């Protein structure tokens, strides 16, 4: 989602905007998912710190965390695979 947001006209969370003629309804973005996750995070953050964290911030941090999580999972699975071949 971050790539699709940043690719067009900058990282401004414009891909989150609903309605006809928006980036969200562009054919290239119709397969995107996860809008509900970003919306839920925004709702929770508005309760804790209103008008402080933007949807753009959430998109960037969610992408960073997803890459980190996948990297950790990949590293751990490779470690287990190496250990399973030891005599």
Backbone as a printed PyTorch tensor [residue, N CA C, xyz], in Angstrom:
tensor([[[  0.8260,  -1.1790,   0.0000],
         [  0.0000,   0.0000,   0.0000],
         [  0.8760,   1.2510,   0.0000]],

        [[  1.9640,   1.2160,   0.7360],
         [  2.8550,   2.3750,   0.7870],
         [  3.4260,   2.6740,  -0.5940]],

        [[  3.8430,   1.6330,  -1.3040],
         [  4.3700,   1.8380,  -2.6570],
         [  3.3280,   2.5140,  -3.5360]],

        [[  2.1020,   2.0200,  -3.5070],
         [  1.0490,   2.5800,  -4.3490],
         [  0.7500,   4.0250,  -3.9680]],

        [[  0.8610,   4.3430,  -2.6980],
         [  0.6260,   5.7110,  -2.2500],
         [  1.7530,   6.6300,  -2.7120]],

        [[  2.9810,   6.2130,  -2.5200],
         [  4.1330,   7.0750,  -2.8140],
         [  4.4360,   7.1730,  -4.3040]],

        [[  4.0680,   6.1790,  -5.0820],
         [  4.4380,   6.1260,  -6.4920],
         [  3.8060,   7.2480,  -7.3050]],

        [[  2.5870,   7.6350,  -6.9980],
         [  1.8550,   8.5750,  -7.8440],
         [  2.2840,  10.0210,  -7.6170]],

        [[  2.0130,  10.5610,  -6.4470],
         [  2.3320,  11.9680,  -6.2010],
         [  2.8470,  12.1990,  -4.7910]],

        [[  3.6100,  11.2950,  -4.2650],
         [  4.1780,  11.4970,  -2.9420],
         [  3.4760,  10.6890,  -1.8790]],

        [[  4.1300,  10.5620,  -0.7620],
         [  3.6300,   9.7620,   0.3650],
         [  2.7090,  10.6160,   1.2270]],

        [[  1.4640,  10.7220,   0.8050],
         [  0.5230,  11.6000,   1.4950],
         [ -0.7470,  10.8880,   1.9500]],

        [[ -0.7640,   9.5730,   1.8710],
         [ -1.9190,   8.7440,   2.2470],
         [ -3.1350,   9.0130,   1.3730]],

        [[ -2.9240,   9.5830,   0.1890],
         [ -4.0490,   9.8530,  -0.7080],
         [ -4.7020,   8.5710,  -1.2060]],

        [[ -3.9980,   7.4570,  -1.1240],
         [ -4.5710,   6.1730,  -1.5160],
         [ -5.6690,   5.7440,  -0.5340]],

        [[ -5.7280,   6.3650,   0.6260],
         [ -6.7390,   6.0440,   1.6380],
         [ -8.0770,   6.7430,   1.3730]],

        [[ -8.0740,   7.7730,   0.5510],
         [ -9.2820,   8.5690,   0.3220],
         [-10.2650,   7.7800,  -0.5350]],

        [[-11.4990,   7.6840,  -0.0440],
         [-12.5450,   6.9580,  -0.7650],
         [-13.3100,   7.9090,  -1.6740]],

        [[-13.9160,   7.3510,  -2.7090],
         [-14.7340,   8.1440,  -3.6120],
         [-14.3280,   7.9400,  -5.0540]],

        [[-15.2010,   8.3630,  -5.9530],
         [-14.8960,   8.1840,  -7.3740],
         [-13.8140,   9.1720,  -7.7950]],

        [[-12.9550,   8.7160,  -8.6950],
         [-11.8820,   9.5710,  -9.1870],
         [-10.6990,   9.7010,  -8.2470]],

        [[-10.6300,   8.8640,  -7.2180],
         [ -9.5100,   8.9190,  -6.2760],
         [ -8.4930,   7.8340,  -6.6100]],

        [[ -7.3350,   7.9150,  -5.9870],
         [ -6.3090,   6.8870,  -6.1860],
         [ -6.8190,   5.5070,  -5.7690]],

        [[ -7.6590,   5.4790,  -4.7670],
         [ -8.1680,   4.2000,  -4.2550],
         [ -9.0000,   3.4610,  -5.2980]],

        [[ -9.7010,   4.1980,  -6.1470],
         [-10.5440,   3.5660,  -7.1620],
         [ -9.8210,   3.3750,  -8.4920]],

        [[ -8.5680,   3.7700,  -8.5670],
         [ -7.7790,   3.5530,  -9.7800],
         [ -7.6040,   2.0510,  -9.9940]],

        [[ -7.7160,   1.5780, -11.2310],
         [ -7.5820,   0.1340, -11.4930],
         [ -6.2980,  -0.4850, -10.9320]],

        [[ -5.2260,   0.2640, -10.8990],
         [ -3.9540,  -0.2650, -10.3730],
         [ -4.0150,  -0.5180,  -8.8730]],

        [[ -4.9540,   0.1110,  -8.1890],
         [ -5.0360,  -0.0050,  -6.7310],
         [ -6.2030,  -0.8550,  -6.2480]],

        [[ -6.9870,  -1.4040,  -7.1470],
         [ -8.1740,  -2.1590,  -6.7390],
         [ -7.8430,  -3.4250,  -5.9610]],

        [[ -6.6540,  -3.9560,  -6.1370],
         [ -6.2780,  -5.1880,  -5.4270],
         [ -5.6970,  -4.9160,  -4.0410]],

        [[ -5.5500,  -3.6600,  -3.6870],
         [ -4.9670,  -3.3350,  -2.3790],
         [ -5.9030,  -3.7460,  -1.2520]],

        [[ -5.3180,  -4.1990,  -0.1730],
         [ -6.0740,  -4.5350,   1.0270],
         [ -5.4390,  -3.8570,   2.2210]],

        [[ -6.0220,  -4.0470,   3.3620],
         [ -5.4500,  -3.5140,   4.5890],
         [ -5.9490,  -2.1350,   4.9740]],

        [[ -6.9030,  -1.5990,   4.2350],
         [ -7.4190,  -0.2790,   4.5840],
         [ -8.0310,  -0.2870,   5.9770]],

        [[ -8.6940,  -1.3860,   6.3150],
         [ -9.3290,  -1.4820,   7.6360],
         [ -8.2910,  -1.4510,   8.7550]],

        [[ -7.1110,  -1.9890,   8.5090],
         [ -6.0540,  -1.9880,   9.5310],
         [ -5.5670,  -0.5640,   9.7820]],

        [[ -5.3400,   0.1820,   8.7160],
         [ -4.8820,   1.5690,   8.8480],
         [ -5.9690,   2.4150,   9.5040]],

        [[ -7.2190,   2.2150,   9.0930],
         [ -8.3340,   2.9600,   9.6960],
         [ -8.4650,   2.6620,  11.1840]],

        [[ -8.3110,   1.4020,  11.5690],
         [ -8.4060,   1.0280,  12.9880],
         [ -7.2730,   1.6560,  13.7900]],

        [[ -6.0680,   1.6370,  13.2380],
         [ -4.9310,   2.2610,  13.9250],
         [ -5.1660,   3.7590,  14.0900]],

        [[ -5.6900,   4.4030,  13.0630],
         [ -5.9680,   5.8430,  13.1270],
         [ -7.0010,   6.1420,  14.2070]],

        [[ -8.0640,   5.3370,  14.2770],
         [ -9.0920,   5.5540,  15.3060],
         [ -8.5020,   5.4370,  16.7080]],

        [[ -7.6790,   4.4110,  16.9330],
         [ -7.0680,   4.2250,  18.2530],
         [ -6.1090,   5.3580,  18.5980]],

        [[ -5.3170,   5.7780,  17.6380],
         [ -4.3640,   6.8590,  17.8910],
         [ -5.0630,   8.1880,  18.1410]],

        [[ -6.2050,   8.3990,  17.5080],
         [ -6.9590,   9.6340,  17.7420],
         [ -7.4760,   9.7060,  19.1740]],

        [[ -7.7490,   8.5590,  19.7770],
         [ -8.1980,   8.5380,  21.1720],
         [ -7.0400,   8.8950,  22.0940]],

        [[ -5.8790,   8.3180,  21.8330],
         [ -4.7110,   8.4970,  22.6980],
         [ -4.0550,   9.8560,  22.4930]],

        [[ -3.8530,  10.2350,  21.2410],
         [ -3.1940,  11.5160,  20.9440],
         [ -3.8730,  12.1610,  19.7400]],

        [[ -4.9640,  12.8790,  19.9860],
         [ -5.7590,  13.4490,  18.8990],
         [ -4.9660,  14.4420,  18.0370]],

        [[ -5.2330,  14.3900,  16.7340],
         [ -4.6580,  15.3210,  15.7510],
         [ -3.1300,  15.3660,  15.7910]],

        [[ -2.5000,  14.2170,  16.0550],
         [ -1.0390,  14.1690,  16.1460],
         [ -0.4320,  13.2710,  15.0810]],

        [[ -0.9840,  12.0830,  14.8940],
         [ -0.4230,  11.1000,  13.9650],
         [ -1.3030,  11.0330,  12.7160]],

        [[ -0.6830,  11.2090,  11.5520],
         [ -1.4390,  11.1930,  10.2970],
         [ -1.5310,   9.7770,   9.7300]],

        [[ -2.4540,   9.5890,   8.8010],
         [ -2.5560,   8.2950,   8.1130],
         [ -1.2760,   8.0050,   7.3420]],

        [[ -0.6370,   9.0360,   6.8450],
         [  0.6330,   8.8600,   6.1410],
         [  1.6930,   8.2920,   7.0750]],

        [[  1.7530,   8.8080,   8.2930],
         [  2.6870,   8.2750,   9.2940],
         [  2.3930,   6.8050,   9.5710]],

        [[  1.1210,   6.4790,   9.7060],
         [  0.7220,   5.1040,  10.0060],
         [  1.1120,   4.1720,   8.8620]],

        [[  0.9040,   4.6070,   7.6180],
         [  1.2860,   3.7900,   6.4600],
         [  2.7810,   3.4890,   6.4620]],

        [[  3.5930,   4.5070,   6.7120],
         [  5.0520,   4.3260,   6.7030],
         [  5.4850,   3.3970,   7.8310]],

        [[  4.9630,   3.6170,   9.0310],
         [  5.3530,   2.7850,  10.1710],
         [  4.8510,   1.3480,  10.0170]],

        [[  3.6620,   1.1760,   9.4650],
         [  3.1430,  -0.1760,   9.2450],
         [  3.9980,  -0.9230,   8.2200]],

        [[  4.4180,  -0.2350,   7.1740],
         [  5.2880,  -0.8660,   6.1740],
         [  6.6280,  -1.2420,   6.7960]],

        [[  7.1850,  -0.3390,   7.5940],
         [  8.4580,  -0.6290,   8.2620],
         [  8.3310,  -1.8450,   9.1700]],

        [[  7.2700,  -1.8760,   9.9600],
         [  7.0760,  -2.9870,  10.8910],
         [  6.8320,  -4.3070,  10.1580]],

        [[  6.1130,  -4.2600,   9.0470],
         [  5.8620,  -5.4780,   8.2720],
         [  7.1600,  -6.0390,   7.6980]],

        [[  8.0090,  -5.1650,   7.1800],
         [  9.2980,  -5.6170,   6.6380],
         [ 10.1580,  -6.2060,   7.7470]],

        [[ 10.1690,  -5.5620,   8.8980],
         [ 10.9470,  -6.0630,  10.0340],
         [ 10.4390,  -7.4280,  10.4730]],

        [[  9.1270,  -7.5800,  10.5820],
         [  8.5410,  -8.8460,  11.0130],
         [  8.8630,  -9.9710,  10.0330]],

        [[  8.7240,  -9.7040,   8.7560],
         [  9.0330, -10.7270,   7.7540],
         [ 10.5150, -11.0820,   7.8000]],

        [[ 11.3750, -10.0980,   7.9870],
         [ 12.8180, -10.3580,   8.0680],
         [ 13.1490, -11.2450,   9.2550]],

        [[ 12.5320, -10.9780,  10.3840],
         [ 12.7670, -11.7840,  11.5870],
         [ 12.2750, -13.2110,  11.3610]],

        [[ 11.0900, -13.3440,  10.7800],
         [ 10.5380, -14.6770,  10.5290],
         [ 11.4220, -15.4510,   9.5520]],

        [[ 11.9160, -14.7900,   8.5150],
         [ 12.7740, -15.4490,   7.5320],
         [ 14.0880, -15.8770,   8.1780]],

        [[ 14.6850, -14.9890,   8.9610],
         [ 15.9490, -15.3000,   9.6240],
         [ 15.7840, -16.4800,  10.5670]],

        [[ 14.7090, -16.4800,  11.3440],
         [ 14.4700, -17.5790,  12.2790],
         [ 14.2160, -18.8950,  11.5540]],

        [[ 13.4720, -18.8660,  10.4580],
         [ 13.1930, -20.1100,   9.7390],
         [ 14.4630, -20.6630,   9.1090]],

        [[ 15.3490, -19.7940,   8.6260],
         [ 16.6250, -20.2580,   8.0650],
         [ 17.4990, -20.8600,   9.1570]],

        [[ 17.4590, -20.2630,  10.3300],
         [ 18.2510, -20.7790,  11.4520],
         [ 17.7630, -22.1720,  11.8390]],

        [[ 16.4570, -22.3670,  11.9070],
         [ 15.9150, -23.6790,  12.2550],
         [ 16.2450, -24.7020,  11.1750]],

        [[ 16.2080, -24.2960,   9.9260],
         [ 16.5270, -25.2170,   8.8310],
         [ 17.9830, -25.6610,   8.9130]],

        [[ 18.8910, -24.7340,   9.2050],
         [ 20.3090, -25.0950,   9.3320],
         [ 20.5200, -26.0460,  10.4990]],

        [[ 19.8610, -25.7770,  11.6110],
         [ 20.0340, -26.6160,  12.7990],
         [ 19.4650, -28.0160,  12.5980]],

        [[ 18.4730, -28.1610,  11.7500],
         [ 17.8590, -29.4760,  11.5610],
         [ 18.7480, -30.4220,  10.7550]],

        [[ 19.7230, -29.8940,  10.0360],
         [ 20.6140, -30.7420,   9.2410],
         [ 21.8930, -31.1270,   9.9730]],

        [[ 22.0770, -30.6360,  11.1800],
         [ 23.2870, -30.9870,  11.9350],
         [ 23.1580, -32.4020,  12.4850]],

        [[ 24.2590, -33.1830,  12.4440],
         [ 24.2030, -34.5670,  12.9610],
         [ 24.0990, -34.6200,  14.4680]]])
